[in-house]
Structure formats: C-alpha cells, structure tokens
C-alpha cells in the first residue's frame, strides 16, 4: 500500500513539474506588446493587468508602479520585460523587469 501511495505521489509530482515547465517555456517564447487599460491589485500584492495578463516568468507587484496607459513589451525569448511610460506624447523606457526564473 505504501508503494502505491509513493508511486502515485511521484507521478503527481512529475505531472505538476511538467505542466509548470511547459507553461514557463511557452511564456518565454511568447512576445507581449500592449497598453495597460486596467489594473487590479490582488490580496497578495501582485497585479493583474487588463483582467487577463499573467506571466509565470514575471511577478508583477504593486511596487513596480505600473499605471494605466503604460506600454508593456516583452520580446520573444527575452528574460526582460520593459515598461514604457508616456511623456509628452512619446513613450520612454520607465522600467526593466527581469525574469524571476
């Protein structure tokens, strides 16, 4: 019985690891380029942008001071995300966020 439980726990761990690995890899390949139109601050201090944006590679928190009308850019296969802020009708680099992984 202990071997069965240990085997099931091992399989679940491997499946969890593979799921997270594939999501992280997929996010690394994706590129992002959008304007922030809505920000929601969660209970843990992280922020949800435009009701849908979430990246497993980047932990966006309230401390980054991301605001509505900021532009967020992440090139494909990049470990950095760039936040541009509009100044005098031009977007200028405001912040560089490094990947947590």
TORZAVO-9357 format. One record per atom (N, C-alpha, C): residue number from 1; residue in one letter; atom name; z negated, y negated, x negated. Coordinates in pm, 1 decimal. Layout:
+-----+--------+-------+----------+----------+----------+
! num ! residu ! atome !        Z !        Y !        X !
+-----+--------+-------+----------+----------+----------+
! NUM !      a !    CA !        Z !        Y !        X !
...
+-----+--------+-------+----------+----------+----------+
END
This chain:
+-----+--------+-------+----------+----------+----------+
! num ! residu ! atome !        Z !        Y !        X !
+-----+--------+-------+----------+----------+----------+
!   1 !      x !     N !      0.0 !    120.0 !    -82.7 !
!   1 !      x !    CA !      0.0 !      0.0 !      0.0 !
!   1 !      x !     C !      0.0 !   -126.4 !    -87.0 !
!   2 !      x !     N !    -78.8 !   -123.8 !   -195.8 !
!   2 !      x !    CA !    -83.7 !   -240.1 !   -285.5 !
!   2 !      x !     C !     51.8 !   -263.6 !   -350.7 !
!   3 !      x !     N !    123.7 !   -154.8 !   -384.6 !
!   3 !      x !    CA !    254.8 !   -169.1 !   -446.9 !
!   3 !      x !     C !    355.0 !   -231.8 !   -350.2 !
!   4 !      x !     N !    344.4 !   -196.8 !   -223.9 !
!   4 !      x !    CA !    434.9 !   -253.9 !   -123.1 !
!   4 !      x !     C !    409.1 !   -403.4 !   -108.2 !
!   5 !      x !     N !    283.4 !   -440.9 !   -100.4 !
!   5 !      x !    CA !    248.3 !   -583.0 !    -87.1 !
!   5 !      x !     C !    291.5 !   -660.0 !   -211.2 !
!   6 !      x !     N !    267.6 !   -603.9 !   -327.1 !
!   6 !      x !    CA !    308.7 !   -668.2 !   -452.0 !
!   6 !      x !     C !    460.7 !   -681.4 !   -458.2 !
!   7 !      x !     N !    532.4 !   -578.2 !   -415.6 !
!   7 !      x !    CA !    678.4 !   -581.5 !   -414.1 !
!   7 !      x !     C !    730.9 !   -688.1 !   -318.8 !
!   8 !      x !     N !    672.2 !   -697.8 !   -200.0 !
!   8 !      x !    CA !    713.3 !   -799.9 !   -103.0 !
!   8 !      x !     C !    683.3 !   -940.5 !   -154.8 !
!   9 !      x !     N !    566.9 !   -958.8 !   -216.4 !
!   9 !      x !    CA !    530.7 !  -1088.9 !   -272.1 !
!   9 !      x !     C !    628.1 !  -1128.4 !   -383.2 !
!  10 !      x !     N !    666.2 !  -1032.9 !   -465.2 !
!  10 !      x !    CA !    761.4 !  -1058.9 !   -573.2 !
!  10 !      x !     C !    897.6 !  -1099.0 !   -517.1 !
!  11 !      x !     N !    943.7 !  -1026.8 !   -415.4 !
!  11 !      x !    CA !   1072.6 !  -1058.7 !   -353.6 !
!  11 !      x !     C !   1069.0 !  -1197.6 !   -290.8 !
!  12 !      x !     N !    961.2 !  -1231.4 !   -221.4 !
!  12 !      x !    CA !    948.9 !  -1364.1 !   -160.7 !
!  12 !      x !     C !    948.3 !  -1473.6 !   -266.1 !
!  13 !      x !     N !    878.0 !  -1450.2 !   -376.1 !
!  13 !      x !    CA !    875.0 !  -1547.9 !   -485.5 !
!  13 !      x !     C !   1014.5 !  -1568.4 !   -542.7 !
!  14 !      x !     N !   1087.2 !  -1460.6 !   -565.6 !
!  14 !      x !    CA !   1222.5 !  -1470.2 !   -621.3 !
!  14 !      x !     C !   1315.0 !  -1545.1 !   -525.1 !
!  15 !      x !     N !   1306.3 !  -1515.4 !   -394.9 !
!  15 !      x !    CA !   1388.5 !  -1584.8 !   -295.6 !
!  15 !      x !     C !   1355.2 !  -1734.1 !   -290.1 !
!  16 !      x !     N !   1227.0 !  -1767.1 !   -295.8 !
!  16 !      x !    CA !   1185.3 !  -1907.5 !   -296.4 !
!  16 !      x !     C !   1239.3 !  -1978.9 !   -419.3 !
!  17 !      x !     N !   1228.4 !  -1915.4 !   -534.3 !
!  17 !      x !    CA !   1277.8 !  -1973.2 !   -658.5 !
!  17 !      x !     C !   1429.1 !  -1995.1 !   -652.7 !
!  18 !      x !     N !   1503.7 !  -1896.2 !   -605.8 !
!  18 !      x !    CA !   1649.0 !  -1908.5 !   -597.8 !
!  18 !      x !     C !   1691.1 !  -2018.0 !   -500.3 !
!  19 !      x !     N !   1620.6 !  -2030.6 !   -389.3 !
!  19 !      x !    CA !   1651.1 !  -2135.9 !   -291.0 !
!  19 !      x !     C !   1631.8 !  -2274.3 !   -353.4 !
!  20 !      x !     N !   1519.4 !  -2293.9 !   -419.8 !
!  20 !      x !    CA !   1493.0 !  -2422.8 !   -484.1 !
!  20 !      x !     C !   1591.3 !  -2450.5 !   -597.2 !
!  21 !      x !     N !   1625.1 !  -2349.8 !   -672.0 !
!  21 !      x !    CA !   1720.0 !  -2366.2 !   -782.0 !
!  21 !      x !     C !   1856.2 !  -2409.4 !   -729.4 !
!  22 !      x !     N !   1903.6 !  -2345.3 !   -623.1 !
!  22 !      x !    CA !   2035.6 !  -2380.3 !   -569.9 !
!  22 !      x !     C !   2035.8 !  -2520.0 !   -508.6 !
!  23 !      x !     N !   1927.8 !  -2559.2 !   -440.7 !
!  23 !      x !    CA !   1920.5 !  -2694.1 !   -383.4 !
!  23 !      x !     C !   1918.9 !  -2800.4 !   -493.8 !
!  24 !      x !     N !   1845.4 !  -2775.0 !   -600.8 !
!  24 !      x !    CA !   1838.0 !  -2868.7 !   -712.1 !
!  24 !      x !     C !   1972.2 !  -2879.5 !   -782.5 !
!  25 !      x !     N !   2036.3 !  -2767.6 !   -802.0 !
!  25 !      x !    CA !   2167.6 !  -2767.5 !   -867.9 !
!  25 !      x !     C !   2271.6 !  -2839.6 !   -781.3 !
!  26 !      x !     N !   2268.6 !  -2812.6 !   -650.8 !
!  26 !      x !    CA !   2361.6 !  -2879.2 !   -559.2 !
!  26 !      x !     C !   2340.2 !  -3030.4 !   -560.2 !
!  27 !      x !     N !   2213.6 !  -3072.7 !   -560.8 !
!  27 !      x !    CA !   2183.3 !  -3215.5 !   -564.2 !
!  27 !      x !     C !   2230.0 !  -3278.5 !   -695.1 !
!  28 !      x !     N !   2222.2 !  -3204.2 !   -803.3 !
!  28 !      x !    CA !   2267.3 !  -3254.7 !   -933.2 !
!  28 !      x !     C !   2418.3 !  -3277.7 !   -932.6 !
!  29 !      x !     N !   2493.1 !  -3191.9 !   -866.1 !
!  29 !      x !    CA !   2638.3 !  -3204.1 !   -861.3 !
!  29 !      x !     C !   2681.0 !  -3317.8 !   -768.5 !
!  30 !      x !     N !   2607.3 !  -3338.8 !   -660.3 !
!  30 !      x !    CA !   2642.6 !  -3442.9 !   -563.4 !
!  30 !      x !     C !   2634.3 !  -3581.4 !   -625.0 !
!  31 !      x !     N !   2713.5 !  -3670.5 !   -569.5 !
!  31 !      x !    CA !   2701.7 !  -3810.8 !   -607.1 !
!  31 !      x !     C !   2663.3 !  -3889.9 !   -482.7 !
!  32 !      x !     N !   2592.3 !  -3998.8 !   -503.8 !
!  32 !      x !    CA !   2547.3 !  -4083.6 !   -394.4 !
!  32 !      x !     C !   2590.5 !  -4226.6 !   -421.4 !
!  33 !      x !     N !   2629.8 !  -4294.2 !   -315.6 !
!  33 !      x !    CA !   2665.0 !  -4434.5 !   -324.5 !
!  33 !      x !     C !   2654.1 !  -4491.5 !   -183.2 !
!  34 !      x !     N !   2543.1 !  -4555.2 !   -152.7 !
!  34 !      x !    CA !   2522.5 !  -4607.0 !    -17.8 !
!  34 !      x !     C !   2430.8 !  -4728.3 !    -19.5 !
!  35 !      x !     N !   2432.2 !  -4801.4 !     90.0 !
!  35 !      x !    CA !   2347.0 !  -4918.5 !    109.5 !
!  35 !      x !     C !   2228.3 !  -4877.2 !    195.6 !
!  36 !      x !     N !   2109.9 !  -4917.2 !    156.6 !
!  36 !      x !    CA !   1988.6 !  -4884.4 !    232.1 !
!  36 !      x !     C !   1985.2 !  -4968.7 !    359.0 !
!  37 !      x !     N !   1977.3 !  -4901.1 !    473.1 !
!  37 !      x !    CA !   1971.1 !  -4973.5 !    600.6 !
!  37 !      x !     C !   1838.2 !  -4951.9 !    672.3 !
!  38 !      x !     N !   1765.7 !  -4846.1 !    633.1 !
!  38 !      x !    CA !   1637.4 !  -4818.4 !    697.6 !
!  38 !      x !     C !   1546.8 !  -4745.1 !    598.2 !
!  39 !      x !     N !   1421.2 !  -4784.5 !    595.2 !
!  39 !      x !    CA !   1323.0 !  -4721.8 !    506.5 !
!  39 !      x !     C !   1203.1 !  -4679.6 !    589.4 !
!  40 !      x !     N !   1160.8 !  -4555.7 !    570.2 !
!  40 !      x !    CA !   1040.4 !  -4506.0 !    637.6 !
!  40 !      x !     C !    944.3 !  -4455.9 !    530.2 !
!  41 !      x !     N !    821.9 !  -4506.2 !    532.5 !
!  41 !      x !    CA !    720.7 !  -4464.2 !    435.3 !
!  41 !      x !     C !    641.5 !  -4348.5 !    495.4 !
!  42 !      x !     N !    637.8 !  -4237.2 !    425.2 !
!  42 !      x !    CA !    564.4 !  -4118.7 !    472.3 !
!  42 !      x !     C !    417.3 !  -4131.4 !    435.6 !
!  43 !      x !     N !    336.8 !  -4041.9 !    489.9 !
!  43 !      x !    CA !    192.8 !  -4042.9 !    464.8 !
!  43 !      x !     C !    158.4 !  -4022.9 !    317.8 !
!  44 !      x !     N !    239.8 !  -3946.3 !    245.4 !
!  44 !      x !    CA !    210.7 !  -3918.4 !    104.0 !
!  44 !      x !     C !    262.5 !  -4026.9 !      9.6 !
!  45 !      x !     N !    319.8 !  -4135.5 !     63.5 !
!  45 !      x !    CA !    367.4 !  -4245.3 !    -19.6 !
!  45 !      x !     C !    514.0 !  -4236.6 !    -55.1 !
!  46 !      x !     N !    577.8 !  -4122.1 !    -26.5 !
!  46 !      x !    CA !    721.2 !  -4111.8 !    -52.6 !
!  46 !      x !     C !    797.4 !  -4185.4 !     56.5 !
!  47 !      x !     N !    921.9 !  -4217.2 !     27.3 !
!  47 !      x !    CA !   1001.0 !  -4290.3 !    126.7 !
!  47 !      x !     C !   1121.9 !  -4208.3 !    167.9 !
!  48 !      x !     N !   1160.2 !  -4225.1 !    293.1 !
!  48 !      x !    CA !   1279.1 !  -4162.4 !    349.4 !
!  48 !      x !     C !   1377.4 !  -4275.3 !    376.0 !
!  49 !      x !     N !   1494.3 !  -4264.9 !    318.4 !
!  49 !      x !    CA !   1593.2 !  -4372.2 !    328.4 !
!  49 !      x !     C !   1700.5 !  -4334.1 !    429.3 !
!  50 !      x !     N !   1732.7 !  -4427.6 !    517.8 !
!  50 !      x !    CA !   1836.2 !  -4410.6 !    620.5 !
!  50 !      x !     C !   1812.4 !  -4286.6 !    707.1 !
!  51 !      x !     N !   1687.9 !  -4248.0 !    725.3 !
!  51 !      x !    CA !   1644.8 !  -4134.0 !    808.1 !
!  51 !      x !     C !   1690.7 !  -3997.5 !    758.1 !
!  52 !      x !     N !   1775.7 !  -3991.7 !    657.6 !
!  52 !      x !    CA !   1826.8 !  -3861.7 !    615.6 !
!  52 !      x !     C !   1824.9 !  -3837.8 !    465.6 !
!  53 !      x !     N !   1826.4 !  -3941.7 !    382.7 !
!  53 !      x !    CA !   1842.0 !  -3919.5 !    239.6 !
!  53 !      x !     C !   1717.0 !  -3858.1 !    179.8 !
!  54 !      x !     N !   1736.7 !  -3744.9 !    116.4 !
!  54 !      x !    CA !   1631.1 !  -3677.2 !     42.5 !
!  54 !      x !     C !   1696.4 !  -3611.8 !    -78.8 !
!  55 !      x !     N !   1634.7 !  -3624.7 !   -191.9 !
!  55 !      x !    CA !   1684.2 !  -3562.3 !   -313.7 !
!  55 !      x !     C !   1571.1 !  -3483.1 !   -377.8 !
!  56 !      x !     N !   1590.8 !  -3351.9 !   -399.1 !
!  56 !      x !    CA !   1486.1 !  -3273.7 !   -465.8 !
!  56 !      x !     C !   1467.3 !  -3311.5 !   -612.1 !
!  57 !      x !     N !   1563.1 !  -3381.6 !   -670.9 !
!  57 !      x !    CA !   1554.2 !  -3419.6 !   -811.9 !
!  57 !      x !     C !   1485.3 !  -3553.6 !   -834.8 !
!  58 !      x !     N !   1478.1 !  -3636.4 !   -731.3 !
!  58 !      x !    CA !   1421.1 !  -3770.1 !   -745.7 !
!  58 !      x !     C !   1311.6 !  -3790.7 !   -642.2 !
!  59 !      x !     N !   1193.1 !  -3825.7 !   -687.7 !
!  59 !      x !    CA !   1081.9 !  -3853.7 !   -597.5 !
!  59 !      x !     C !   1076.3 !  -4004.1 !   -575.7 !
!  60 !      x !     N !   1129.6 !  -4049.6 !   -464.8 !
!  60 !      x !    CA !   1130.2 !  -4192.1 !   -433.7 !
!  60 !      x !     C !   1000.1 !  -4227.9 !   -363.4 !
!  61 !      x !     N !    927.0 !  -4322.8 !   -419.6 !
!  61 !      x !    CA !    798.8 !  -4362.4 !   -362.2 !
!  61 !      x !     C !    799.8 !  -4511.0 !   -329.6 !
!  62 !      x !     N !    698.6 !  -4552.2 !   -258.9 !
!  62 !      x !    CA !    683.8 !  -4691.3 !   -219.4 !
!  62 !      x !     C !    670.5 !  -4782.7 !   -341.7 !
!  63 !      x !     N !    624.1 !  -4730.6 !   -452.7 !
!  63 !      x !    CA !    604.0 !  -4809.6 !   -573.6 !
!  63 !      x !     C !    732.5 !  -4859.3 !   -639.1 !
!  64 !      x !     N !    846.8 !  -4801.9 !   -603.2 !
!  64 !      x !    CA !    973.7 !  -4845.3 !   -661.9 !
!  64 !      x !     C !   1026.0 !  -4974.8 !   -602.1 !
!  65 !      x !     N !    968.5 !  -5021.0 !   -494.3 !
!  65 !      x !    CA !   1006.1 !  -5147.8 !   -430.7 !
!  65 !      x !     C !   1152.9 !  -5150.0 !   -386.5 !
!  66 !      x !     N !   1198.9 !  -5037.6 !   -331.6 !
!  66 !      x !    CA !   1334.3 !  -5032.4 !   -276.1 !
!  66 !      x !     C !   1331.3 !  -5101.9 !   -140.5 !
!  67 !      x !     N !   1430.9 !  -5187.5 !   -116.8 !
!  67 !      x !    CA !   1434.0 !  -5266.7 !      5.4 !
!  67 !      x !     C !   1565.0 !  -5245.6 !     80.4 !
!  68 !      x !     N !   1565.4 !  -5288.5 !    205.3 !
!  68 !      x !    CA !   1686.4 !  -5283.7 !    285.9 !
!  68 !      x !     C !   1792.2 !  -5371.9 !    219.1 !
!  69 !      x !     N !   1916.3 !  -5326.2 !    223.8 !
!  69 !      x !    CA !   2034.3 !  -5387.4 !    161.9 !
!  69 !      x !     C !   2046.9 !  -5359.7 !     12.2 !
!  70 !      x !     N !   1955.1 !  -5282.8 !    -46.3 !
!  70 !      x !    CA !   1974.4 !  -5237.4 !   -184.0 !
!  70 !      x !     C !   2083.5 !  -5130.3 !   -183.5 !
!  71 !      x !     N !   2153.1 !  -5117.9 !   -293.7 !
!  71 !      x !    CA !   2255.6 !  -5015.1 !   -309.6 !
!  71 !      x !     C !   2200.8 !  -4906.6 !   -401.1 !
!  72 !      x !     N !   2214.9 !  -4781.0 !   -359.1 !
!  72 !      x !    CA !   2169.1 !  -4667.9 !   -439.8 !
!  72 !      x !     C !   2290.9 !  -4589.6 !   -486.0 !
!  73 !      x !     N !   2297.8 !  -4566.9 !   -617.4 !
!  73 !      x !    CA !   2411.9 !  -4498.4 !   -677.3 !
!  73 !      x !     C !   2359.8 !  -4389.0 !   -769.9 !
!  74 !      x !     N !   2415.6 !  -4267.5 !   -753.2 !
!  74 !      x !    CA !   2389.3 !  -4159.2 !   -847.3 !
!  74 !      x !     C !   2522.0 !  -4090.6 !   -875.9 !
!  75 !      x !     N !   2571.8 !  -4104.3 !   -998.4 !
!  75 !      x !    CA !   2696.1 !  -4034.9 !  -1033.0 !
!  75 !      x !     C !   2674.9 !  -3882.8 !  -1032.2 !
!  76 !      x !     N !   2782.9 !  -3810.7 !  -1014.4 !
!  76 !      x !    CA !   2776.7 !  -3665.6 !  -1016.2 !
!  76 !      x !     C !   2724.4 !  -3616.1 !  -1150.8 !
!  77 !      x !     N !   2637.9 !  -3517.7 !  -1146.6 !
!  77 !      x !    CA !   2578.1 !  -3453.1 !  -1264.3 !
!  77 !      x !     C !   2495.8 !  -3548.1 !  -1350.2 !
!  78 !      x !     N !   2445.6 !  -3654.7 !  -1289.8 !
!  78 !      x !    CA !   2363.5 !  -3751.0 !  -1363.2 !
!  78 !      x !     C !   2215.5 !  -3722.6 !  -1339.8 !
!  79 !      x !     N !   2134.4 !  -3747.7 !  -1439.9 !
!  79 !      x !    CA !   1989.6 !  -3733.9 !  -1427.7 !
!  79 !      x !     C !   1924.7 !  -3868.5 !  -1397.3 !
!  80 !      x !     N !   2006.0 !  -3968.3 !  -1366.7 !
!  80 !      x !    CA !   1954.0 !  -4100.8 !  -1334.4 !
!  80 !      x !     C !   2015.1 !  -4152.0 !  -1205.4 !
!  81 !      x !     N !   1932.6 !  -4221.5 !  -1128.3 !
!  81 !      x !    CA !   1976.5 !  -4286.6 !  -1006.5 !
!  81 !      x !     C !   1956.5 !  -4435.9 !  -1026.9 !
!  82 !      x !     N !   2053.1 !  -4514.4 !   -983.1 !
!  82 !      x !    CA !   2048.3 !  -4658.1 !  -1005.2 !
!  82 !      x !     C !   2031.8 !  -4730.9 !   -872.0 !
!  83 !      x !     N !   1944.3 !  -4830.6 !   -872.8 !
!  83 !      x !    CA !   1922.9 !  -4914.4 !   -755.6 !
!  83 !      x !     C !   1971.7 !  -5054.1 !   -790.9 !
!  84 !      x !     N !   2065.6 !  -5103.3 !   -710.7 !
!  84 !      x !    CA !   2120.9 !  -5237.1 !   -730.7 !
!  84 !      x !     C !   2070.0 !  -5327.6 !   -619.8 !
!  85 !      x !     N !   2032.5 !  -5447.0 !   -654.7 !
!  85 !      x !    CA !   1982.1 !  -5545.1 !   -558.2 !
!  85 !      x !     C !   2080.5 !  -5661.2 !   -550.6 !
!  86 !      x !     N !   2103.2 !  -5706.7 !   -429.1 !
!  86 !      x !    CA !   2199.0 !  -5814.8 !   -405.9 !
!  86 !      x !     C !   2136.8 !  -5949.1 !   -444.0 !
!  87 !      x !     N !   2204.2 !  -6019.2 !   -534.3 !
!  87 !      x !    CA !   2162.4 !  -6153.0 !   -577.6 !
!  87 !      x !     C !   2284.9 !  -6242.7 !   -577.7 !
!  88 !      x !     N !   2280.6 !  -6348.9 !   -500.2 !
!  88 !      x !    CA !   2392.4 !  -6444.2 !   -492.7 !
!  88 !      x !     C !   2524.8 !  -6374.7 !   -459.8 !
!  89 !      x !     N !   2523.5 !  -6289.3 !   -360.7 !
!  89 !      x !    CA !   2639.6 !  -6214.1 !   -309.2 !
!  89 !      x !     C !   2696.2 !  -6111.1 !   -407.7 !
!  90 !      x !     N !   2627.5 !  -6084.8 !   -518.7 !
!  90 !      x !    CA !   2667.8 !  -5980.5 !   -613.2 !
!  90 !      x !     C !   2552.4 !  -5882.4 !   -631.1 !
!  91 !      x !     N !   2587.0 !  -5755.3 !   -648.0 !
!  91 !      x !    CA !   2484.1 !  -5655.2 !   -674.6 !
!  91 !      x !     C !   2459.5 !  -5646.1 !   -824.4 !
!  92 !      x !     N !   2332.7 !  -5652.4 !   -863.4 !
!  92 !      x !    CA !   2293.8 !  -5640.3 !  -1003.6 !
!  92 !      x !     C !   2194.5 !  -5525.8 !  -1017.7 !
!  93 !      x !     N !   2199.4 !  -5457.6 !  -1132.1 !
!  93 !      x !    CA !   2109.3 !  -5345.7 !  -1156.4 !
!  93 !      x !     C !   1964.5 !  -5392.2 !  -1147.7 !
!  94 !      x !     N !   1888.9 !  -5329.7 !  -1059.9 !
!  94 !      x !    CA !   1749.0 !  -5364.6 !  -1039.5 !
!  94 !      x !     C !   1656.9 !  -5259.2 !  -1098.8 !
!  95 !      x !     N !   1695.1 !  -5132.0 !  -1087.5 !
!  95 !      x !    CA !   1604.1 !  -5024.6 !  -1125.0 !
!  95 !      x !     C !   1682.1 !  -4899.3 !  -1162.3 !
!  96 !      x !     N !   1634.2 !  -4828.6 !  -1263.1 !
!  96 !      x !    CA !   1688.6 !  -4697.8 !  -1300.4 !
!  96 !      x !     C !   1577.5 !  -4595.0 !  -1280.1 !
!  97 !      x !     N !   1605.6 !  -4493.5 !  -1200.6 !
!  97 !      x !    CA !   1507.1 !  -4389.6 !  -1172.0 !
!  97 !      x !     C !   1554.4 !  -4261.9 !  -1237.7 !
!  98 !      x !     N !   1469.8 !  -4203.9 !  -1322.0 !
!  98 !      x !    CA !   1503.6 !  -4081.4 !  -1391.6 !
!  98 !      x !     C !   1465.2 !  -3960.6 !  -1306.6 !
!  99 !      x !     N !   1541.4 !  -3853.8 !  -1322.8 !
!  99 !      x !    CA !   1517.8 !  -3729.7 !  -1250.4 !
!  99 !      x !     C !   1382.1 !  -3672.9 !  -1286.5 !
! 100 !      x !     N !   1315.5 !  -3612.5 !  -1189.2 !
! 100 !      x !    CA !   1185.2 !  -3551.8 !  -1216.4 !
! 100 !      x !     C !   1198.7 !  -3412.5 !  -1275.3 !
! 101 !      x !     N !   1320.3 !  -3360.7 !  -1279.3 !
! 101 !      x !    CA !   1340.4 !  -3224.4 !  -1331.3 !
! 101 !      x !     C !   1433.5 !  -3225.9 !  -1449.0 !
+-----+--------+-------+----------+----------+----------+
END
